[in-house]
Amino acid sequence: LGNKGASRELKERLDRAEVRVAQLTRRLEAIGGEHRKELAMLQAEHERLSLNLKMMHLTHDDATEVMRLEIGDATREAAARASAERDEYWRRILDEERECHANQIESV
């Protein structure tokens, strides 16, 4: 009887330990998610402050040129993305058209 009691006590302790491990695992995962969000926010803030500091050290003409170059970069990137999206759209249309044509030929 004493052996069964000890065995049951060990099982209960094991069950409690498993529940606690699960709780701690969930908490660690939540902390990890909060850490990633905070790190991303701090990195964005750092980049913004670094750019502001850099701009403060430049002369007005230099700052204007930097802004012009950054706007140009952003414009080129947006145009490249739009062009890639447009090309992908037309590739899909052509692929669908070829598939439809092939299906029509098979059915004849």
Secondary structure as UniProt FT lines:
FT   HELIX           2..57
FT   HELIX           60..107
//
